[in-house]
Amino acid sequence: MTSDQVLGMGSGWRSDRVTGTMGAMVAPDADADAAGSSRPRRSSASDLGNGAVTLTKALSIVEFVAEREGASAREIAVGIGIPLSTAYRLAHILVGADYLVHLKDERRFALGIKLRILSQSVDRQFGLSPDVRAEVGLLHRQVGAAAYFAQYRGSEVVVAHVEDSPECPRAIPLDVGLHEATHATAFGKVLLAGMLPEQRDQYLSIHPLRRLTPATMTERADLENDLATVNRTGVAWEYEEFMPDLVCVAAGVRGGNGMIVGSVALSGSAKRMRRNAPACEEAVRRTAARVSRCLRAYAQPRT
């Protein structure tokens, strides 16, 4: 696997990060307008700019409703800082598109079926085999802790699968799609340690070492020392670096060429994880080895 395959660092990777889609703005065709041309007028920069602002507000509404597990228009307006009339208008547009539903009796908005469809699509795009999902589920049941599988997705390190239960729940931010704070999670550290130095430099140049708790590593030298330990021992631990009273352990999953392509992890309360550290570490090692075999078998050409 090349560096481009691992991190998506092709010719357009960095420039996409810098310019984004806003770089595609086209100025109005003044000559066509003046001549009364039948060609559709191309959107001006201001038109697209206003559209981008509206889109951002609409997405913020969806995120706010998701975080609150439902919200009234007034709560939305206050929560994201927009006029009440704008909150009503955008929320009803989202209802019309099935991204939200309006619970009239409760006078609030909730998530719509379209988001469930999108979520299922994301799950399919991760391309995990049933065997990998089953192994992560088995890890959760055997140890009695929330279990995770993370992998590369383009230029990001992303949680691709989670197994938990009411008795052993995941930490609220640790859900499918999480791609932040790689430096402060055990599964993220495994994948960072598996990168080549130049890959890690490029990744961390756009993912700063943000402090999340007093224990978070924010100095590159400290992180590099920790990653060296991960490479030496084959497992990563994080002790309340992502959240207070949360400890995680992870081991690397290797592809057919021997490179780290994913990681298997467990999380739990600090007291419980410290008490059961040897058993948790051995469990993620065993599961990571089995998942590695699953991925290699899944990648074999079918005859």
Backbone as a ProteinNet text record, in pm:
[ID]
protein_1_A
[PRIMARY]
MTSDQVLGMGSGWRSDRVTGTMGAMVAPDADADAAGSSRPRRSSASDLGNGAVTLTKALSIVEFVAEREGASAREIAVGIGIPLSTAYRLAHILVGADYLVHLKDERRFALGIKLRILSQSVDRQFGLSPDVRAEVGLLHRQVGAAAYFAQYRGSEVVVAHVEDSPECPRAIPLDVGLHEATHATAFGKVLLAGMLPEQRDQYLSIHPLRRLTPATMTERADLENDLATVNRTGVAWEYEEFMPDLVCVAAGVRGGNGMIVGSVALSGSAKRMRRNAPACEEAVRRTAARVSRCLRAYAQPRT
[TERTIARY]
85.2	0	87.7	64.4	144.9	94.1	172.4	127.9	1.5	-14.2	-135.9	-255.8	-239.3	-351.3	-388.7	-289.7	-317.2	-383.7	-333.7	-382.7	-453.2	-470.8	-539.4	-462.2	-330.7	-250.1	-211.6	-308	-283	-259.8	-254.5	-216.2	-314.6	-441.2	-537.7	-571.4	-506.6	-548	-532.9	-413.6	-391.4	-465.8	-467.5	-534.5	-683.1	-742.8	-884	-908.1	-813	-828.8	-824.2	-743.4	-723.7	-835.1	-867.9	-961.3	-1104.5	-1124.7	-1260.9	-1339.8	-1470.4	-1555.6	-1576.6	-1543.9	-1566.6	-1476.1	-1367.8	-1278.3	-1338.4	-1454.8	-1518.1	-1616.7	-1620.9	-1715.8	-1687	-1792.4	-1779.5	-1851.8	-1788.7	-1850.3	-1964.5	-2064.6	-2176.1	-2127.8	-2199	-2168.4	-2236.6	-2167	-2227.3	-2268.2	-2186.3	-2219	-2347.1	-2362.1	-2482.7	-2605	-2594.1	-2709.1	-2744.9	-2642.2	-2668.7	-2733.5	-2696.9	-2749.7	-2881.8	-2927	-3052.7	-3040.5	-2922.9	-2900.3	-2995.9	-3031.2	-3119.5	-3043.9	-2909.4	-2834.4	-2864.8	-2875.4	-2897.9	-2782.7	-2818.1	-2713.7	-2637.3	-2504.3	-2424.3	-2428.6	-2427.6	-2440.4	-2321	-2348.7	-2241.5	-2179.4	-2064.5	-1997.7	-2086.8	-2157.7	-2244.7	-2360.3	-2415.4	-2523.8	-2475.6	-2360.4	-2308.9	-2269.1	-2216.7	-2180.3	-2301.6	-2411.3	-2533.8	-2588.5	-2579.9	-2625.2	-2544.8	-2412.9	-2327.3	-2362.4	-2393.1	-2431.3	-2561	-2657.5	-2785.3	-2767.6	-2684.3	-2658.2	-2593.5	-2498.9	-2432.4	-2532	-2623.5	-2725.8	-2816	-2855.1	-2941.5	-2872.5	-2744.9	-2671.4	-2654	-2635.6	-2623.8	-2753.4	-2866.2	-2995.2	-3004.5	-2966.7	-2970.9	-2881.8	-2761.8	-2669.3	-2724.3	-2784.3	-2838.3	-2953.2	-3042.4	-3155.4	-3104.6	-3001.1	-2944.7	-2884.8	-2809.3	-2745.4	-2847.4	-2956.5	-3058.7	-3165.1	-3159	-3262.3	-3400.4	-3403	-3525.8	-3516.5	-3576.7	-3571.4	-3683.2	-3731.2	-3830.5	-3760.5	-3837.8	-3779.9	-3711.2	-3770.8	-3709.5	-3577	-3572.1	-3446.2	-3339.8	-3381.6	-3287.7	-3232.7	-3321.3	-3279.7	-3178.4	-3207.9	-3117.1	-2987.7	-3002.2	-2886.7	-2782.2	-2825.5	-2725.8	-2715.1	-2792.6	-2775.5	-2830.8	-2953.8	-3018.9	-3155.8	-3214.8	-3349.4	-3451	-3553.8	-3658	-3725.1	-3749.3	-3813	-3727.5	-3595.2	-3503.5	-3504.9	-3509.2	-3514	-3639.3	-3754.9	-3880.4	-3869.4	-3821.2	-3818	-3727.3	-3606	-3512.2	-3555.4	-3610.2	-3656.3	-3766.7	-3859	-3967.6	-3918.1	-3814.9	-3752.8	-3693.1	-3626	-3567.1	-3674.3	-3786.8	-3899.1	-3948.5	-3960.5	-4005.2	-3912.3	-3783.8	-3685.3	-3662.1	-3738.6	-3731.5	-3605	-3534	-3419.7	-3464.6	-3576.9	-3638.9	-3785.8	-3846.1	-3991.6	-4041.3	-4162.9	-4222.1	-4321.9	-4292.2	-4381.3	-4474.3	-4586	-4673.2	-4725.6	-4763.8	-4818.1	-4714.5	-4587.5	-4480.9	-4416.2	-4456.1	-4403.8	-4250.7	-4200.3	-4056	-4024.7	-3897.9	-3850.8	-3759.8	-3763.6	-3677.5	-3614.8	-3519.5	-3451.9	-3546.6	-3529.9	-3615.7	-3554.9	-3634.5	-3593.8	-3479	-3464	-3357.2	-3218.2	-3206.6	-3077.7	-3046.4	-3148.9	-3127.6	-3079.3	-3137.7	-3096.1	-2951	-2915.4	-2776.8	-2682.3	-2724	-2641	-2615.1	-2718.1	-2701.5	-2606.8	-2616.2	-2527.9	-2382.8	-2359	-2223.7	-2169.4	-2253.2	-2210	-2167.7	-2246.5	-2213.2	-2083.3	-2061.7	-1942.1	-1814.2	-1825.9	-1707.5	-1660.2	-1750.2	-1711.4	-1664.5	-1713.9	-1672.1	-1743.8	-1670.4	-1730.8	-1808.9	-1908.2	-1981.3	-1889	-1781.2	-1687.8	-1618.5	-1582.7	-1518.9	-1615.9	-1738	-1839.6	-1861.8	-1864.2	-1885.9	-1771.8	-1649.6	-1534.7	-1539.1	-1576.7	-1586.6	-1699	-1809.9	-1919.7	-1878.5	-1801.8	-1753.8	-1661.5	-1575.5	-1485.8	-1566.5	-1669.9	-1755.5	-1818.3	-1871.6	-1941.3	-1845.2	-1729	-1633.7	-1575.1	-1543.3	-1477.4	-1578.4	-1695.3	-1793.2	-1756.5	-1714.8	-1679.2	-1714	-1734.4	-1761.3	-1641.1	-1668.6	-1561.4	-1574.9	-1460.8	-1458.1	-1365.7	-1396.7	-1303.8	-1286.6	-1162.8	-1132.6	-1043.9	-1052.2	-972.7	-949.7	-864.2	-845.9	-967	-1007.7	-1111.1	-1068.1	-1012.8	-953.6	-835.4	-838.9	-729.5	-757.8	-861.3	-901.5	-887.3	-876.7	-887.1	-1027.7	-1107.3	-1250.4	-1294.7	-1381.9	-1447.5	-1548.2	-1531	-1614.6	-1720.1	-1700	-1797.8	-1785.4	-1899.7	-1903.6	-1998.3	-1959.5	-2045.7	-2051.6	-2175	-2191	-2325.9	-2363.6	-2490.3	-2527.4	-2651.8	-2689.8	-2601.9	-2555.9	-2471.4	-2328.6	-2284.7	-2147.4	-2153.7	-2197.1	-2218	-2088.7	-2093.9	-1984	-1981.5	-1867.1	-1863.4	-1935.9	-2016.8	-2108.8	-2040	-1922.2	-1864.7	-1807.5	-1779.9	-1713.4	-1815.9	-1850.9	-1952.7	-1901.6	-1974.5	-1936.5	-1925.1	-1815.2	-1791.9	-1699.3	-1672.9	-1581.9	-1445.6	-1394.4	-1263.4	-1178.5	-1218	-1141.8	-1055.5	-960	-879.8	-806.6	-750	-674.1	-560.5	-499.9	-386.6	-426.8	-557.3	-604.4	-685.3	-688.8	-760.6	-663.5	-689.8	-600.6	-602.5	-722.7	-727.6	-661.7	-671.8	-605.1	-454.2	-404.2	-259.4	-202.4	-277.1	-231.1	-212.6	-309.7	-302.3	-197.5	-180.7	-73.3	62.8	77.7	205.7	235.7	130.6	149.4	184.6	173.7	207.3	358.2	402.3	539.7	558.5	681.4	702.2	647.6	667.8	618.5	465.8	404.5	258.1	206.7	271.8	229.8	249.3	359.4	382.4	269.1	231.7	127.1	-7.6	-35.3	-162.1	-172.6	-68.9	-74.2	-66	-20.6	-17.3	-157.6	-255.1	-393.9	-483	-423.5	-496.2	-415.7	-425.6	-343.5	-371.2	-272	-281.9	-360	-490.5	-578.2	-595.4	-591.7	-608.6	-756.7	-787.5	-924.4	-943.1	-839	-839.3	-699.9	-680.5	-545.7	-443.2	-488.1	-394.8	-362.2	-427.9	-405	-263.1	-200.1	-66.4	-79.9	-20.1	-26.1	110.9	216.5	351.2	387.2	436.6	467.1	571	670.5	773.9	714.9	621.5	556.3	476.3	405.4	326.3	416.9	527.2	617.8	677.2	709.1	758.7	653.3	528	418.3	398.2	406.5	388.4	501.5	621.7	733.2	705.3	644	605	498.2	404	299.3	362.1	456.5	522.3	602.4	658.8	741.9	655.7	543.6	461.4	346.1	304.9	193	57	50.1	-77.9	-63.7	-178.3	-181.4	-278.6	-238.8	-327.2	-345.3	-461.5	-479.7	-556.3	-500.9	-554.5	-617.2	-747.9	-824.8	-772.8	-718.4	-669.7	-780.7	-880.8	-993.4	-1108.5	-1138.9	-1244.3	-1202.9	-1246.8	-1220.5	-1287.3	-1222	-1272.2	-1297.9	-1226.4	-1236.3	-1096	-1077.6	-950	-974.8	-886.9	-901.2	-771.6	-785	-670.4	-701.5	-599.6	-621.6	-501.3	-526.2	-420	-440.4	-332	-337	-385.2	-457.2	-502.2	-417.9	-363.5	-271.6	-334	-303.4	-347.9	-254.8	-280.7	-203.4	-56.8	-22.3	117.8	187.2	117.4	177.7	163.2	107.4	91.7	-32.4	-27.7	-142.8	-252.3	-370	-482.4	-602.5	-597	-709.1	-667.3	-761.7	-733.6	-860.7	-843.4	-951.8	-929.5	-1037.1	-1019.7	-1130.9	-1101.9	-1197.7	-1193.9	-1308.2	-1310.3	-1394.9	-1361.2	-1437.7	-1394	-1452.7	-1416.6	-1271.6	-1210.8	-1069.4	-1044.2	-1129.1	-1108.8	-1115.9	-1217.7	-1236.9	-1126.9	-1091.2	-989.8	-852.4	-820.4	-691.8	-689.7	-803.1	-810.2	-796	-851.6	-851.5	-755	-652.8	-562.8	-502.4	-445.1	-384.6	-485.1	-605.4	-707.1	-755	-773.9	-818.9	-714.3	-587.9	-480.7	-471.1	-478.4	-471.1	-591.2	-708.3	-829.5	-819.6	-770	-760.4	-651.6	-546	-442.4	-501.1	-572.8	-629.6	-730.2	-816.9	-919	-855.8	-755.4	-687.8	-624.5	-568.3	-508.5	-615.7	-731.2	-838.7	-897.4	-913.8	-966	-867.4	-738	-637.3	-655.9	-679	-702	-830.8	-935	-1061.7	-1041.6	-967.9	-947	-866.3	-766.7	-687.2	-771.5	-856	-942.4	-1046.3	-1100.3	-1202.5	-1145.8	-1015.2	-950.6	-908	-911.1	-869.4	-967.1	-917.9	-1008.6	-1092.5	-1222.5	-1312.5	-1300.2	-1301	-1290.7	-1424.2
-120.4	0	123.8	211.6	333.1	437.6	545.3	653.7	717.1	725.7	783.4	698	565.4	478.1	486	499.2	500.7	629.6	741.7	870.1	953	902.7	980.4	1103.7	1097.6	1217.4	1231.1	1225.7	1244.1	1389.9	1421.4	1555.6	1661.8	1625.8	1728.2	1730	1643.5	1627.3	1754.5	1813.1	1932.3	2052.9	2069.3	2187	2182.1	2062.1	2051.9	2100.7	2068.4	2112.5	2264.4	2325.7	2470.1	2547	2507.6	2587.8	2540.9	2409.1	2358.2	2387.9	2368.3	2389.8	2537.1	2624.3	2766.3	2819.6	2747.5	2792.4	2780.5	2713.3	2692.7	2803.9	2909.1	3016.5	3080.2	3111.9	3172.9	3306.1	3407	3539.5	3539.7	3628.3	3634.7	3666.1	3614.8	3640.5	3771.7	3883	4014.2	4033.4	3987.5	4004.5	3931.5	3811.9	3735.4	3803.9	3857	3926	4047.9	4124	4247.4	4217.6	4107	4074.5	3999.9	3972.7	3900.3	3757.5	3696.6	3560.2	3464.5	3359.2	3257.4	3160.5	3170.3	3082	3115.7	3012	3041.1	3122.9	3219.4	3301	3218.2	3222.7	3151.8	3224.7	3146.9	3205.3	3294.4	3406	3496.6	3447.6	3507	3471.2	3501.5	3613.6	3648.3	3550.7	3507.3	3408.4	3279.6	3231.2	3107.7	3126.3	3243.3	3270.4	3267	3330	3328	3186.5	3112	2973.2	2890.1	2913.6	2838.8	2870.4	2997.5	3037.3	2968.7	2967.2	2902	2753	2689.8	2547.2	2518.9	2603.5	2585	2594.9	2690.1	2704.2	2581.8	2531.2	2413.5	2292.1	2272.7	2160.6	2178	2301.2	2327.2	2291.6	2316.5	2279.4	2128.5	2054.3	1907.7	1858.9	1913.4	1872.1	1907.2	2024.7	2067.6	1976.1	1945.2	1857.5	1718	1671.4	1540.1	1538.8	1642.8	1649.1	1658.6	1733.4	1753.5	1644.6	1553.9	1450.8	1515.7	1621.9	1696.2	1835.7	1933	2071.1	2151.5	2252.3	2344.4	2446.5	2518.2	2621.4	2728.2	2762.9	2864.7	2815.2	2689.2	2633.5	2630	2597.3	2597.3	2736.8	2835.9	2973.9	3021.3	2994.4	3036.2	2954.7	2824.9	2735.9	2763.1	2797.5	2820.7	2967.8	3052.6	3196.4	3251.3	3213.5	3266.3	3320.2	3407.8	3458.9	3345.6	3363.6	3261.9	3233	3337.2	3317	3231.1	3250.8	3169.6	3024.4	3005.9	2870.1	2797.9	2865.8	2805.9	2769.8	2865.6	2845.4	2729.6	2727.3	2621.2	2486.2	2487.7	2360.9	2299.6	2381.3	2327.3	2283.2	2348.9	2299.7	2161.5	2144.6	2015.5	1909.1	1949.8	1855.9	1810.8	1903.9	1870.1	1774.5	1778.3	1689.4	1562.4	1544.2	1425.2	1417.4	1529.3	1529.5	1553.4	1618.5	1637.1	1597.8	1573.9	1558.8	1660	1709.1	1805.8	1732.9	1722.7	1658.7	1765.2	1781.8	1896.4	1894.9	1778.5	1772	1813.6	1786.6	1820.7	1955	2012.2	2141.3	2141.7	2038.7	2031.8	1951.4	1959.5	1888.2	1773.3	1663.5	1548.2	1503.4	1412.8	1366	1285.7	1302.2	1235.1	1108	1035	905.8	917.8	1031.2	1046.2	1029.1	1073.4	1060.6	914.7	836	693	626.7	667.3	613.7	650.3	776	818.6	742.8	720.1	645.9	504.5	439.6	304.8	305.2	410.6	421.3	436.7	518.2	535.1	401.1	326.8	196.2	105.8	106.1	21.7	66.7	198.5	249.7	218.1	191.2	150.6	13.2	-64.5	-190.8	-297.4	-296.6	-397.4	-528.9	-635.9	-766.5	-805.9	-891.9	-940.8	-1004.8	-1067.7	-1132.1	-1030.5	-915.2	-811.3	-758.3	-732.1	-684.6	-787.9	-914.5	-1020.3	-1027.3	-1009.2	-1013.6	-899	-780.8	-666.3	-689.6	-748	-780.4	-883.9	-983.4	-1086.3	-1026.1	-935.6	-867.5	-794.8	-724.4	-651.2	-746.1	-856.4	-949.6	-1022.4	-1058.3	-1131.9	-1047.2	-922.3	-836.3	-756.9	-731.1	-649.4	-502.6	-455.7	-314	-275.2	-146.1	-99.1	-129.2	-178.8	-218.7	-142.2	-115.6	-29.3	-86.9	-51.1	-74.4	57.5	100.7	225.4	193.5	277.6	254.7	386.9	381.8	497.7	511.6	635.5	665.5	793.2	779.2	894.6	943.2	1068.7	1127.5	1129.6	1060.4	1064.3	927.9	930.7	811.6	814.2	713	717.9	592.5	610.6	497.3	439.1	311.1	247.4	155	108	17.1	24	15.4	18.7	-90	-158.8	-255.9	-219.1	-196.9	-168.6	-220.6	-187.8	-232.4	-136.8	-142.2	-54	-73.5	-196.5	-223.1	-173.9	-174.7	-133	-36	86.6	180.5	242	288	365.4	503.3	567.9	709.2	787.4	883.9	950.1	999.1	1063.2	1108.4	995.3	879.8	770.9	690.3	741.4	677.4	664.2	587.3	569.4	705.7	726.3	852.7	946.8	921.3	1009.9	1011.6	1130.3	1141.6	1252	1299.1	1402.4	1340.2	1417.4	1384.4	1251.6	1225.8	1102.2	1090.2	1201.9	1199.7	1164.8	1169.6	1149.7	1022.3	936.9	810.4	695.7	582.3	467.6	415.7	405.5	355.7	454	583.4	683.2	674	650.1	639.8	520.7	409.8	293.3	329.2	399.1	435.3	542.3	635.9	734.3	664.8	569.6	498.5	417.9	374.3	295.4	376.6	509.1	594.2	608.8	633.7	674.4	815.2	852.1	984.6	1099.4	1094.1	1203.8	1206.1	1088	1082.5	1145	1110.1	1163.5	1314	1363.6	1508.5	1578.5	1524.3	1588.1	1579.2	1463.4	1447	1545.4	1553	1638.3	1786.8	1819.2	1960.1	2017.1	1932	1979.7	1925.1	1850.9	1800.4	1837.1	1959.5	2004.2	1924.3	1921.5	1846.7	1929	1927.2	2009.7	1947.5	2030.7	1980.6	1954.5	1832.8	1794.9	1776.6	1731.7	1715.4	1753.9	1765.2	1794.3	1689	1567.9	1459.8	1451.7	1530.8	1523	1565.2	1488.5	1525.2	1632.8	1745.3	1856.1	1892.6	1827	1849.1	1735.1	1768.6	1666.5	1567.3	1613.9	1525.1	1420	1461.5	1367.1	1263.8	1309.6	1216.9	1117.8	1166	1077.5	970.9	1008.7	909.9	804.5	848.4	755.2	662.3	716.8	635.5	534.9	570.9	476.4	357.5	385.5	277.6	189.7	251.6	175.5	80.7	130.3	46	-66.7	-39	-138.8	-247.7	-208.9	-303.8	-362.7	-291.9	-339.6	-299.4	-224.6	-175.5	-28.7	40.8	181.4	194.9	271.4	306.2	456.8	500.6	642.5	649.8	728.7	740	877.8	885.5	1008.6	1123.7	1092.7	1196.4	1249.8	1166.6	1207.7	1262.4	1195.1	1237.3	1200.9	1279.4	1240.5	1106.7	1027.3	896.3	799.9	814.9	721.6	674.6	542.7	483.1	389.1	391.3	307.2	233.2	114.1	36.3	-14	-19.8	-59.9	-135.6	-220.4	-292.8	-279.1	-291	-266.9	-386	-355.3	-453.9	-434.1	-543.1	-533.8	-591.9	-527.5	-575.9	-682.1	-724.4	-831.1	-799.3	-670	-631.1	-602.9	-629.6	-611.2	-473.3	-378	-241.5	-230	-139.3	-112	-46.1	-105.7	-50.4	-20.2	-59.5	-35.8	-64.4	-50.4	-81.2	-124.8	-212.3	-262.1	-205	-157.2	-89.9	-124.1	-102.8	-113.2	16.1	54.5	171	140.6	206.2	189.9	291.3	283	376.4	355.7	460.3	453.9	344.3	334.8	235.7	94.6	68	-67.6	-107.7	-16.2	-48.8	-68.9	9.7	-8.6	-141.7	-175.7	-300.4	-423.1	-413.1	-526.5	-506.5	-426.7	-390.5	-511.3	-609.4	-722.2	-798	-822.8	-897	-816.4	-686.1	-600.7	-595.4	-583.3	-575	-704.8	-816.8	-945.2	-964.2	-917.5	-933.4	-854.4	-729.6	-651.7	-708.8	-764.1	-826.8	-944.5	-1031.2	-1149.3	-1110	-1014.2	-972.9	-906.2	-821.8	-755.8	-858.8	-964.4	-1069.2	-1139.5	-1167.4	-1234.4	-1142.5	-1014.3	-919.8	-905.1	-907.5	-901.5	-1018.5	-1136.3	-1252.9	-1237.7	-1180.2	-1156	-1062.5	-954.6	-857.4	-917.5	-996.6	-1059.8	-1158	-1234	-1330.3	-1258.9	-1148.2	-1072	-1009.9	-976.6	-911.4	-1010.6	-1141.6	-1240.7	-1244.5	-1254.9	-1263.4	-1389.4	-1373.7	-1488.4	-1563.8	-1696.6	-1778.4	-1843.8
0	0	0	-91.6	-100.5	-4.2	13.1	100.5	47.7	-85	-141	-107.2	-110.6	-79.8	66.4	154.2	296.3	339.1	293.2	341.7	236.4	118	16.7	-22.6	-16.6	-38.1	-184.4	-273.2	-415.1	-446.7	-572.6	-614.6	-567	-549	-510.8	-364.5	-284.3	-145.1	-63.7	-63.9	19.1	-36.8	-168.7	-223.7	-197.4	-195.5	-161.6	-20.6	69.5	207.4	216.8	134	144.9	76.2	-46.9	-123.2	-110.6	-96.9	-87.8	-213.2	-203.5	-319.6	-349.1	-254.3	-276.7	-387.1	-415.6	-521.3	-659	-669.8	-800.2	-835.5	-757.1	-786.2	-921.6	-993.7	-1126.1	-1125.5	-1178.7	-1183.8	-1284.1	-1267.7	-1361.9	-1503.2	-1599.5	-1740.3	-1779.8	-1760.5	-1782.4	-1927.3	-2022.1	-2162.9	-2199.9	-2145.7	-2177.3	-2121.2	-1997.4	-1939.3	-2022.7	-2062.8	-2136.9	-2270.9	-2331.3	-2463.2	-2455.7	-2332.6	-2319	-2367.2	-2349.1	-2396.1	-2328.2	-2401.7	-2345.7	-2255.8	-2253.6	-2166.1	-2020.7	-1932.8	-1791.1	-1735	-1650.7	-1589	-1487.4	-1498.3	-1400.2	-1266.6	-1159.5	-1026.6	-995.8	-935.7	-894.6	-765.7	-733.4	-609	-489.7	-494.8	-382.2	-370.2	-486.5	-482.9	-415.9	-461.3	-404.8	-259.1	-227.2	-89.2	1.3	-41.9	36.8	49.3	-60.3	-55.1	42.1	46.5	138	282.8	310.8	446.3	486.5	394.3	422.2	445.7	361.7	377.8	512.1	551.8	680.5	795.1	785.4	890.3	895.2	778.3	773.8	835.3	802.5	859.8	1010.7	1053.8	1197.4	1269.4	1204.1	1263.2	1280.8	1177.1	1185.9	1299.7	1309.9	1414.9	1553.1	1565.5	1694.2	1736.4	1643.5	1674.3	1712.3	1645.3	1677.1	1817.8	1851.3	1982.5	2095	2068.5	2173.1	2172.2	2074.2	2056.5	2044.2	1964.5	1939.8	1996.5	1926.9	1973.2	1909.2	1979.2	1923.9	1836.1	1756.4	1671.2	1755.1	1867.5	1952.8	2009.2	2050.5	2101.2	1991.9	1869.7	1757.3	1734.4	1732.8	1706.8	1810.6	1937.3	2044.1	2039.6	2015.1	2020.4	1914.6	1793	1687.1	1647.8	1715.7	1697.5	1567.5	1533.7	1413.6	1451.9	1368.9	1398.9	1403.5	1485.4	1498.9	1365.1	1285.8	1156.1	1064.4	1070.3	989.2	1036.4	1167.1	1222.3	1174.1	1178.5	1130.1	981.7	902.8	757	718.6	773.9	737.8	793.7	913.6	971	886.8	836.9	754.9	617.1	564.5	440.7	464.9	579.3	613.2	636.3	689.6	705	568.2	474.7	340.6	268.7	305.8	244.5	326.6	434.5	520.9	605.4	619.8	710	853.8	871	1001.7	994	1109	1119.4	1221.6	1199.4	1291.4	1379.5	1508.3	1604.8	1659.3	1592.1	1621.1	1763.6	1813.6	1949.5	2053.7	2023.5	2118	2084.8	1971.3	1927.8	1918.7	1855.9	1837.3	1711.1	1670.8	1553.1	1598.1	1520.9	1546.5	1414.4	1422.3	1301.3	1213.1	1080.9	985	929.4	853.1	799.7	700.8	633.5	535.6	600.6	726	793	823.4	852.8	873.5	744	633.6	503.7	475.3	503.5	483.3	574.7	698.8	793.1	743.2	692.4	638.9	519.2	437.7	322.2	365.4	468.1	519.9	569.2	642.6	691.6	576.2	468.2	354	288.6	283.7	218.2	294.3	424.8	499.5	453.1	394.1	332.8	429.8	554.6	651	623.5	628.9	609.8	734.3	721.4	839.3	941.9	896.1	988.2	1078.2	1021.9	1102.5	1207.4	1167.6	1262.2	1372.8	1332.7	1431.5	1532.1	1486.8	1577.4	1678.4	1631.9	1724.1	1824.2	1778	1868.9	1972	1929.7	2021.9	2126.7	2084.5	2178.8	2285.6	2244.1	2338.7	2439.9	2392.5	2482.1	2575.1	2525.6	2607.8	2719.7	2689.4	2787.8	2870.5	2811.8	2881.8	2879.7	2762.1	2743.7	2601	2578	2442.1	2353.3	2232.2	2140.5	2009.7	1944.7	1827.6	1720.3	1595.1	1485.2	1412.4	1394	1323	1204.3	1100.8	980.6	908.6	806.6	720.7	629.2	607.5	508.4	438	316.5	250.2	330.6	369.8	446.6	596.1	639.9	780.1	846.4	977.9	1062.2	1122.4	1092.4	1122.2	1197.7	1296.1	1360.9	1261.9	1229.3	1127.8	1186.4	1309.2	1369.6	1520.9	1589.6	1736.1	1784.7	1890.1	1957	2105	2155.2	2297.2	2344.1	2465.9	2523.5	2634.9	2682.3	2792.9	2916.3	2938.7	3054.6	3032.8	2907.8	2874	2756.6	2780.3	2669.1	2619	2494.8	2438.7	2503.8	2502	2539.2	2429.7	2466.7	2373.1	2245.5	2249.3	2120.2	2036	2097.5	2024.5	1946	1829.6	1747.3	1604.8	1525	1385.3	1317.4	1247.6	1178.8	1251.7	1380.8	1454.2	1386	1358.2	1293.5	1356.2	1472.6	1541	1650.6	1697.3	1816.1	1803.7	1687.9	1667.6	1768.2	1804.3	1897.1	2039.1	2068.5	2205.7	2222.9	2121.1	2130.3	2106.2	2168.6	2152.7	2009.6	1950.5	1811.8	1716.5	1745.8	1662.8	1672.9	1793.1	1810.9	1734.6	1731.9	1656.4	1509.6	1453.8	1312.4	1286.4	1379.1	1365.3	1368.8	1459.4	1470.4	1345	1274.8	1154.2	1031.3	1039.8	926	911	788.4	766.6	823.2	861.1	921.3	836.7	704	619.6	613.7	621.6	624.9	753.8	865.2	994.6	1000.6	944.6	940.3	866.9	752.2	673.1	743.9	803.6	874.7	991.9	1071.8	1190.8	1156.3	1035	995.4	981.4	957	945.2	1055.8	1150.2	1266.6	1390.9	1437.4	1550.3	1677.1	1764.1	1889.7	1992.1	1975.9	2059.6	2198.3	2300.2	2436.7	2464	2507.3	2542	2692.3	2758.5	2904.1	2953.7	3083	3133.9	3095.3	3061.3	3027.8	2879	2795.4	2650.8	2615.8	2528.2	2479.7	2372.7	2395.6	2300	2243	2290.7	2238.7	2144.8	2027.1	1927.4	1980.9	2053.7	2105.1	2198.9	2284.2	2375.4	2297.3	2195.5	2114.3	2041.8	1985.2	1913	2005.6	2129.4	2225.2	2253.5	2265.8	2290.7	2170.9	2050.4	1930.3	1913.8	1957.6	1953.7	2045.3	2159.5	2250.5	2187.8	2117.9	2048.5	1946.7	1869.3	1769.6	1834.3	1949.3	2017.3	2082.7	2143.2	2219	2138.2	2033.5	1952.6	2003	2113.2	2164.9	2204.2	2205.3	2248.5	2364.3	2462.4	2574.2	2576.6	2616	2649.2	2780.3	2871.4	3006.3	3025.7	3006.1	3026.3	2941.3	2824.9	2732.8	2643	2616.7	2532.5	2615.6	2726.3	2817.6	2959.8	3058.3	3197.1	3229	3309.4	3355	3239.6	3130.1	3018	2982	2977.7	2938.4	2821.9	2723.3	2604.4	2576.9	2517.8	2472.2	2332.3	2246	2106.4	2054.7	1954	1884.9	1735.5	1659.7	1516.1	1435.5	1328.3	1230.9	1105.4	1052.3	938.8	812.6	700.2	570.9	516.5	394	333.9	317.1	307.6	291.1	423.9	533.9	665	724.3	649.9	701	788	884.1	969	883.7	882.6	806.1	893.8	1019.6	1109.8	1252.2	1343.9	1483.7	1554.2	1650.6	1735	1873.9	1938.5	2066.9	2165.3	2292	2401.5	2481.5	2537.7	2626.4	2748.7	2858.1	2981.2	3084.2	3201.2	3307.2	3347.6	3398.4	3435.1	3538	3637.3	3743.4	3688.1	3606.7	3555.3	3457	3367.6	3267.5	3331.4	3431.6	3499.5	3574.5	3636.4	3712.3	3622	3500.6	3407.8	3291.1	3310.5	3200.2	3128.8	3199.2	3126.1	3040.7	3094.9	3019.3	2898.7	2916.2	2804.9	2694.8	2734.5	2635.2	2556	2625.4	2556	2463.8	2506.1	2424.7	2294.3	2300	2175.7	2084.3	2143.7	2060.7	1982.8	2052.5	1987.3	1880.4	1915.1	1818.2	1697.1	1718.7	1606.2	1513	1569.5	1485.9	1402.9	1464.1	1389.8	1283	1316	1217.4	1101.6	1131.9	1024.9	929	982.9	897	816.8	880.7	809.5	690.9	713	605.7	491.3	525.8	419.2	340.4	410.4	340.2	254.8	308	236.7	109.3	113.5	-1	-107.9	-78	-175.2	-292.2	-416.3	-531.2	-526	-556.3	-555.9	-688.9	-679.5	-800.3	-830.1
[MASK]
+++++++++++++++++++++++++++++++++++++++++++++++++++++++++++++++++++++++++++++++++++++++++++++++++++++++++++++++++++++++++++++++++++++++++++++++++++++++++++++++++++++++++++++++++++++++++++++++++++++++++++++++++++++++++++++++++++++++++++++++++++++++++++++++++++++++++++++++++++++++++++++++++++++++++++++++

